């Protein structure tokens, strides 16, 4: 598979429109005073009252992140608040807004984002019961940690917040993705035991393939690792199972894209073409599958068909979404529904 370096760079400026650049964040949250910040008060009140986007836009004026966290912390540290909002709702708004703002910078400023989420997570762990809000917040937090591409940090979070995840399938998958992230070309450079990293990630994924909620995604990721390891026949079988019956279009796309690459490496051009076409049926116009199919057509002598396939891609100023671009970031592809699920219970 081609290096993901350019893909990760592209994701860092395009994925979901979340990146907020230009804010140099270099410090962790520091000491606080006791005065309430009026911008934070207004944003937290708006969020608690359901005006989520207004609140998110307002709180961003307090960036960079360490400053934003300090201002939120001193605003919620008093036993009463000037917003006239119940304490629990005010606290929920604080940790939810911190999470949303961290999501916006996780790709460009991963350390600062994960530090901010950990600050909020400590509040959730100490003050929230194991209820709908806490569980939804923790699932959304997983997406941000995954986006940061800091597998050690993701695993640390899963460990200290384990009480909230219990047997949650996506938390189990996140642990496997953390191991898989260590095999990404952008992160694997300099690691002493790449084959061992691959084996450890495959072991975690194999343990998940009997869990219905995540079976197909676990198989797709396992198949990619088998391909990377050169076990092409095993990968072919695994990826075929990954695509069979998968309901998530992103998973169907990834499984078919990877299987097409395996078939091409095995010299099965017709089978590879069918898989690329299935990938494009799942995600119409997605760049990776489009280019893979066009390349296959061109090398098979169908240059006109290849050109016709590529032409819309070149002409478009707004390329279609491609699940491969966010593959390494795990549940970050689910950020918006996860965020909205938190908003529903604040």
For each residue, the residues with C-beta under 8 A, 3 or more apart:
1: 4 224 227 228 258 261
2:
3: 6 185 186
4: 1 7 8 184 185 186 327 328
5: 8 9 185 186
6: 3 9 10
7: 4 10 11 324 325
8: 4 5 11 12 149 184 186 328
9: 5 6 12 13
10: 6 7 13 14 325
11: 7 8 14 15 107 325 326 329
12: 8 9 15 19 107 108
13: 9 10 19 21
14: 10 11 17 325
15: 11 12 18 19 107 325 326 329 332
16: 332 335 336
17: 14
18: 15 103 104 106 107 335
19: 12 13 15 104 105 107 108
20: 23 60 63 104 105 108
21: 13 108
22:
23: 20 63 64 65 105 109
24: 64
25: 63 64 65 66 105 109 112
26: 66 112
27: 30 66
28: 66 115
29: 66 69 70 73 115 116 119
30: 27 66 70
31:
32: 70 73 74 77
33: 74
34: 74 77 78
35: 74
36: 40 41 74 75 78 81 82
37: 40 41 62 71 72 74 75
38: 41 42
39: 42 43 58 59 61 62 71
40: 36 37 43 44 59 62 71 72 75
41: 36 37 38 44 45 75 81 82 83
42: 38 39 45 46 58 83
43: 39 40 46 47 55 56 58 59 93 97
44: 40 41 47 48 55 72 75 76 81 83 85 90 93 94 97
45: 41 42 48 49 83 84 85 90 93
46: 42 43 49 51 52 54 55 58
47: 43 44 50 51 52 55 56 93 96 97 346
48: 44 45 83 85 86 89 90 92 93 346
49: 45 46 85
50: 47
51: 46 47 54 55
52: 46 47 55 56 343
53: 56 57
54: 46 51 57 58
55: 43 44 46 47 51 52 58 59 93 97
56: 43 47 52 53 59 60 97 100 101
57: 53 54 60
58: 39 42 43 46 54 55 61
59: 39 40 43 55 56 62 68 72 97 101
60: 20 56 57 63 68 101 104
61: 39 58
62: 37 39 40 59 67 68 71 72
63: 20 23 25 60 67 68 101 105
64: 23 24 25 67 68 112
65: 23 25 68 69 101 102 105 109 112 113 115 116
66: 25 26 27 28 29 30 69 70 112 115 116
67: 62 63 64 70 71
68: 59 60 62 63 64 65 71 72 98 101 116
69: 29 65 66 72 73 98 116 119
70: 29 30 32 66 67 73 74
71: 37 39 40 62 67 68 74 75
72: 37 40 44 59 62 68 69 75 76 94 97 98
73: 29 32 69 70 76 77 119
74: 32 33 34 35 36 37 70 71 77
75: 36 37 40 41 44 71 72 78 81 94
76: 44 72 73 81 90 91 94
77: 32 34 73 74
78: 34 36 75 81
79:
80:
81: 36 41 44 75 76 78 84 85 87 90
82: 36 41
83: 41 42 44 45 48 90
84: 45 81
85: 44 45 48 49 81 89 90 93
86: 48 89 90
87: 81 90 91
88: 91 92
89: 48 85 86 92 93 346
90: 44 45 48 76 81 83 85 86 87 93 94
91: 76 87 88 94 95 123 127
92: 48 88 89 95 96 133 345 346
93: 43 44 45 47 48 55 85 89 90 96 97 346
94: 44 72 75 76 90 91 97 98 120 123
95: 91 92 98 99 120 121 123 124 137
96: 47 92 93 99 100 137 342 343 346
97: 43 44 47 55 56 59 72 93 94 100 101
98: 68 69 72 94 95 101 102 116 117 119 120
99: 95 96 102 103 117 120 137 140 141 144 339 342
100: 56 96 97 103 104 339
101: 56 59 60 63 65 68 97 98 104 105 116
102: 65 98 99 105 106 112 113 114 116 117 120 144
103: 18 99 100 106 113 140 143 144 147 332 335 339
104: 18 19 20 60 100 101
105: 19 20 23 25 63 65 101 102 108 109 112 113
106: 18 102 103 109 110 113 114 144 147 148 332
107: 11 12 15 18 19 110 147 148 329
108: 12 19 20 21 105
109: 23 25 65 105 106 112 113
110: 106 107 113 114 147 148 149 150
111: 114 115 148 150
112: 25 26 64 65 66 102 105 109 115 116
113: 65 102 103 105 106 109 110 116 117 144 147 148
114: 102 106 110 111 117 118 144 145 148 150 153 157
115: 28 29 65 66 111 112 118 119
116: 29 65 66 68 69 98 101 102 112 113 119 120
117: 98 99 102 113 114 120 121 141 144 145 157
118: 114 115 121 122 157
119: 29 69 73 98 115 116 122 123
120: 94 95 98 99 102 116 117 123 124 141
121: 95 117 118 124 125 138 141 157 160 161
122: 118 119 125 126
123: 91 94 95 119 120 126 127 128
124: 95 120 121 127 128 134 137 138 164
125: 121 122 128 160 161 163 164
126: 122 123
127: 91 123 124
128: 123 124 125 131 133 134 137
129: 134
130: 134 135 163 164
131: 128 134 135
132: 135 136 345
133: 92 128 136 137 342 345 346
134: 124 128 129 130 131 137 138 164
135: 130 131 132 138 139 164 168
136: 132 133 139 140 338 341 342 344 345
137: 95 96 99 124 128 133 134 140 141 342
138: 121 124 134 135 141 142 161 164 165
139: 135 136 142 143 168 170 171 331 338 341
140: 99 103 136 137 143 144 335 338 339 341 342
141: 99 117 120 121 137 138 144 145 157 161
142: 138 139 145 146 154 157 158 170 171 174 330 331
143: 103 139 140 146 147 330 331 332 334 335 338
144: 99 102 103 106 113 114 117 140 141 147 148 332 335
145: 114 117 141 142 148 150 153 154 157 174
146: 142 143 149 154 174 177 178 329 330 331 332
147: 103 106 107 110 113 143 144 329 330 332 335
148: 106 107 110 111 113 114 144 145 153 154
149: 8 110 146 181 184 186 187 328 329
150: 110 111 114 145 153 154
151: 154 155 178 179 181 182 187
152: 155 156 178
153: 114 145 148 150 156 157
154: 142 145 146 148 150 151 157 158 174 177 178 181
155: 151 152 158 159 175 178
156: 152 153 159 160
157: 114 117 118 121 141 142 145 153 154 160 161
158: 142 154 155 161 162 165 171 174 175 178
159: 155 156 162
160: 121 125 156 157
161: 121 125 138 141 157 158 164 165
162: 158 159 165 166
163: 125 130 166
164: 124 125 130 134 135 138 161
165: 138 158 161 162 168 171
166: 162 163
167: 172
168: 135 139 165 171 172
169: 172 173 208 211 213 214
170: 139 142 173 174 213 214 331
171: 139 142 158 165 168 174 175
172: 167 168 169 175 176 207 208 211 214
173: 169 170 176 177 208 214 217 218 330 331
174: 142 145 146 154 158 170 171 177 178 330 331
175: 155 158 171 172 178 179 204
176: 172 173 179 180 201 204 205 207 208 218 221
177: 146 154 173 174 180 181 221 330 331
178: 146 151 152 154 155 158 174 175 181 182
179: 151 175 176 182 183 197 200 201 204
180: 176 177 183 184 201 204 205 221 225 328
181: 149 151 154 177 178 184 187 328 330
182: 151 178 179 187 188 191 197 201
183: 179 180 187 188 194 197 198 201 225 228
184: 4 8 149 180 181 187 188 328
185: 3 4 5 188 189
186: 3 4 5 8 149 189 328
187: 149 151 181 182 183 184 191
188: 182 183 184 185 191 194 197
189: 185 186
190:
191: 182 187 188 194 197
192:
193: 196 197
194: 183 188 191 197 198
195: 198 199 229
196: 193 199 200
197: 179 182 183 188 191 193 194 200 201
198: 183 194 195 201 202 225 228 229
199: 195 196 202 203
200: 179 196 197 203 204
201: 176 179 180 182 183 197 198 204 205 221 225
202: 198 199 205 206 222 225 226 229
203: 199 200 206 207
204: 175 176 179 180 200 201 207 208
205: 176 180 201 202 208 209 218 219 221 222 225
206: 202 203 209 222
207: 172 176 203 204
208: 169 172 173 176 204 205 211 214 215 218
209: 205 206 215 218 219 222
210: 215
211: 169 172 208 214 215 218
212: 215
213: 169 170
214: 169 170 172 173 208 211 217 218
215: 208 209 210 211 212 218 219
216: 219 220 242 243 245 246 247 248 251 255
217: 173 214 220 221 242 248 251 254
218: 173 176 205 208 209 211 214 215 221 222
219: 205 209 215 216 222 223 238 239 241 242 255
220: 216 217 223 224 239 242 243 246 251 254 255 258
221: 176 177 180 201 205 217 218 224 225
222: 202 205 206 209 218 219 225 226 238 242
223: 219 220 226 227 235 238 239 242 255 258 259 262
224: 1 220 221 227 228 235 254 258
225: 180 183 198 201 202 205 221 222 228 229
226: 202 222 223 229 231 232 234 235 238
227: 1 223 224 230 231 232 235 258 261 262 265
228: 1 183 198 224 225
229: 195 198 202 225 226
230: 227
231: 226 227 234 235
232: 226 227 235 236 262 265 266
233: 236 237 266
234: 226 231 237 238
235: 223 224 226 227 231 232 238 239 258 262
236: 232 233 239 240 259 262 263 266
237: 233 234 240 241
238: 219 222 223 226 234 235 241 242
239: 219 220 223 235 236 242 243 255 258 259 262
240: 236 237 243 244 259
241: 219 237 238 244
242: 216 217 219 220 222 223 238 239 246 251 254 255 259
243: 216 220 239 240 246 252 255 256 259 278
244: 240 241
245: 216
246: 216 220 242 243 251 252 255
247: 216 251
248: 216 217 251 252
249: 252 253 282 283
250: 253 254 282 283 323 333
251: 216 217 220 242 246 247 248 254 255
252: 243 246 248 249 255 256 278 279 282
253: 249 250 256 257 279 282 283 286 289 323 324
254: 217 220 224 242 250 251 257 258 279 323 324 327
255: 216 219 220 223 239 242 243 246 251 252 258 259
256: 243 252 253 259 260 275 276 278 279 282 289
257: 253 254 260 261 275 276 279 288 289 292 324
258: 1 220 223 224 227 235 239 254 255 261 262
259: 223 236 239 240 242 243 255 256 262 263 275
260: 256 257 263 264 271 272 273 274 275 276 279 289 292 293 296
261: 1 227 257 258 264 265 272 292
262: 223 227 232 235 236 239 258 259 265 266
263: 236 259 260 266 268 269 271 272 275
264: 260 261 267 268 269 272 292 296
265: 227 232 261 262
266: 232 233 236 262 263
267: 264
268: 263 264 271 272
269: 263 264 272 273 296 300
270: 273 274
271: 260 263 268 274 275
272: 260 261 263 264 268 269 275 276 296
273: 260 269 270 276 277 293 296 297
274: 260 270 271 277 278
275: 256 257 259 260 263 271 272 278 279
276: 256 257 260 272 273 279 280 289 292 293 296
277: 273 274 280 281 293
278: 243 252 256 274 275 281 282
279: 252 253 254 256 257 260 275 276 282 283 286 289
280: 276 277 283 284 285 286 289 290 293
281: 277 278 284
282: 249 250 252 253 256 278 279
283: 249 250 253 279 280 286 289 320 321 322 323
284: 280 281 320
285: 280 290 312 313 316 319 320
286: 253 279 280 283 289 290 320 321 322 323 324
287: 290 291 313 319 320 322
288: 257 291 292 322 324 325
289: 253 256 257 260 276 279 280 283 286 292 293 322
290: 280 285 286 287 293 294 309 310 313
291: 287 288 294 295 310 313
292: 257 260 261 264 276 288 289 295 296
293: 260 273 276 277 280 289 290 296 297 309
294: 290 291 297 298 306 307 309 310
295: 291 292 298 299 306
296: 260 264 269 272 273 276 292 293 299 300
297: 273 293 294 300 302 303 305 306 309
298: 294 295 301 302 303 306
299: 295 296
300: 269 296 297
301: 298
302: 297 298 305 306
303: 297 298 306 307
304: 307 308
305: 297 302 308 309
306: 294 295 297 298 302 303 309 310
307: 294 303 304 310 311
308: 304 305 311
309: 290 293 294 297 305 306 312 313
310: 290 291 294 306 307 313 314
311: 307 308 314 315
312: 285 309 315 316
313: 285 287 290 291 309 310 316 319
314: 310 311
315: 311 312
316: 285 312 313 319 320
317:
318:
319: 285 287 313 316 322
320: 283 284 285 286 287 316
321: 283 286 325
322: 283 286 287 288 289 319 325
323: 250 253 254 283 286 326 327 333
324: 7 253 254 257 286 288 327
325: 7 10 11 14 15 288 321 322
326: 11 15 323 329 332 333
327: 4 254 323 324
328: 4 8 149 180 181 184 186
329: 11 15 107 146 147 149 326 332 333
330: 142 143 146 147 173 174 177 181 333
331: 139 142 143 146 170 173 174 177 334 335 338
332: 15 16 103 106 143 144 146 147 326 329 335
333: 250 323 326 329 330
334: 143 331 337 338
335: 16 18 103 140 143 144 147 331 332 338 339
336: 16 339 340
337: 334 340 341
338: 136 139 140 143 331 334 335 341 342
339: 99 100 103 140 335 336 342 343
340: 336 337 343 344
341: 136 139 140 337 338 344 345
342: 96 99 133 136 137 140 338 339 345 346
343: 52 96 339 340 346
344: 136 340 341
345: 92 132 133 136 341 342
346: 47 48 89 92 93 96 133 342 343
